[in-house]
Amino acid sequence: MNTTDTSTRPSIDVVGLCGSLRRGSINAMALRLAGECMPAGMALDVVDWRDIPPFDADVLAQGNPAPVDALRERIRRADAVLIATPEYNFSIPGMLKNALDWISRGTDQPLRHKPVAIISAAPGPVGGARVQYELRKVLLFMDAMVLSKPEVFIANAAGKFGPDGDCTDETTRRFVTDQMTALQRWIDQVGRMLPG
């Protein structure tokens, strides 16, 4: 939600990042499901970050490209971040890692002390578990406050979403609902842990 009218802004503003740029991505479907499963007062704004260029220190020396600044600022304003990502070659998709590399530069770290939750959806039986552990390492170094439980790995995901992108599996919906409820609590806990 990008409005400046605070009367219509949700009390908890969550930025969603999808690790896949593919149209029809099952991780984009998982993000949509998460938005549907959020408790009242939470809202998900899925950000399109496909304009971020490949990381290049020579470009950085001239200043952040505008799409990088826009993403950094949007994350800074949010109460939390939700990342849904596939697993590529046992690890983080290159474009998502590239975006995180851009976000991490500079002293004004927008992910520092930011509550973050991770979902992964994959066609295989592991559900993207390995990417989550790789992503947690990167986010830990960026001082993000990553929700540890419950973890959500949507295995055999192609069979759990219909052609319209709606989740057809009630067990998956329940797991995601539980995680979004936990994220709401985690945001509050992080806020109480940190100095005002």
N, C-alpha and C positions, 0 to 999 in steps of 0.2 A: 504494500500500500504506500503510495508516494504522495498522498495529499498532505497539505500543511494544516488542514483543519483538524485540530486535536480532538474535537467532539466526535469525529468519525474514525479516528485512529484506534486500532485495537490496543488493549492494555499491554499485550505482549506481542511484539512485532518480530517475526522470524523470517530470515532470508533463506531461501532455498537455492542450492547449487546442484545442478545435475552433472555428473561426471561424463555423461555421454552427450554428444552433440547431435546424434542421429534422430531424425524425425521418427516418431513411433517408438522411442526408447522405452524399454520396460522400467528403467530407473526414473524416467520422467513420469511414468504411470505411478511408480511407487511414491514419488514426491506428491503427486496429486492426491493419492490415497492418504498420505500423512496429513495433508491440509484438511481433508474431510474428517480425519480422526482426532483433530486437535480439540482440546477442551474449549468451552465458551471463553471468549476474551483473548484467545490466541488467533493469529492469522498468519498465513504463509504467503510470502511474495517471492515467486520463483524468478530469479534474475537471469537474463540472457547475457552471457559473458563471452560469446563467440568472437567478438571483435578484438579481444586481447591479442596482441602480437606475440610471436616467440620472444622469450626473454633474451635480451641482448644488453650487456653491460655498457656498450657504447651508446645505445639508445637511452639507457637509464641515466648516463652521465649528462644527457641533455634535459632530463626531467621525465617524469612518468608520462606515458601516453595518456590521452584523455580517457579511453575506456578503462585503464587501470585505476586512475584517480576516481572515476565514477564508482567502480566496484569497491574500492577501498572505503570510500565515503559511505556507500550504502551499508556495508558490513559494520562500519563504525556506529551508525545510527541505530542498528538493529539491537534487539535484546538478546538474540541468539541466532545461530546458523544451523541449518539442517542440510547435510550433504547426502545425496543418494548417488551411488556410483557403481558401475560395473567393475569387474576385475579384468585387466589386460595383462596377460603373461605373468600371472601370479602377483601383480602389483597395481599401482595407480595409473590410470589412463594418462597419457602424456600431456594432453591439453589441460587436464585438471591440475596436474603437478606444475605445469607452466604457470597457470593462474596463481597457484599458491606461492610459487617463487617470486612472482611480481608483488603479491600482497605482502610478502615477508620483508621486502626491502625498506630501509629507512628506520628511524627511531620511533616513529608514531605507528606502532603495530596495531592495526584494527582488530586482529584476532586475540590480542593479549587479554587474558582474563574473560574472554567471550565464551559463554556456554555454547557447546557444539554437540549435535547428535549425528550419528551416521547410520544410514541404511544401505544395504547392497542387495541388488537383485541380479540373478544370473540364471541362464538356462540349465546349468549343471546342478549336481546334487549338493555342492558345498555352499552355494548361495552367495559367493563373493567373500567368504570369510577372510581369505588371505589379504585382499585389498584393504579390509578394515584395519588389520594389524599394521600394515604398511602406512596407512593414512594416519593412524593414531601416533606413530613415531614422529611423523612430520609435524602434526598439530601440537604434540607435546613440546617439540623444539620451538614452536611459535608461541608458546605459553597459552594456548587455548585450553579451556576447561571442558574436556571431552567427557560426556556422559558415559559411564562405564557399563551400566546395566539399566534396562534389559538391552541386549544386543539383538538386532533384527537382520537375519540373513534370509532372503526370500529365494529359496532353492526351487529349481524346476519352474522358474517364474513365468515362462511363456504360457503355461497352462493355468495360471492363476489370475490372468487378466483377459477380459473379453476384447473383441475387435474395436470397441469404443473406448478402451482404456480403463474401464471400470474393473475393480477387483471383484472376482467371482468366488474367492476363497475366504470363508468366514474366519478360519484359523489365522490366516495372514492378517486380516483386518483387525482381529483381536490383538495380535502381537504388536501391530503398529499403533493401535489405540493405547496399549499399555506403555509403549515407549514415549508417545506424545504426552501422556499424563506424567510420566517420570521426568520428561524434559521440562514441563511446567514447574514441577517441584524443584528441579535442579537449578533453573534460572533463579528461583527465589533463594535457594541455599547459597549459590555463588554470590548473589547480591549481599547476603548477610555476612559472608566470609570476608568480603573485600572492604577495605576502608572507604568511607564515603567521600 
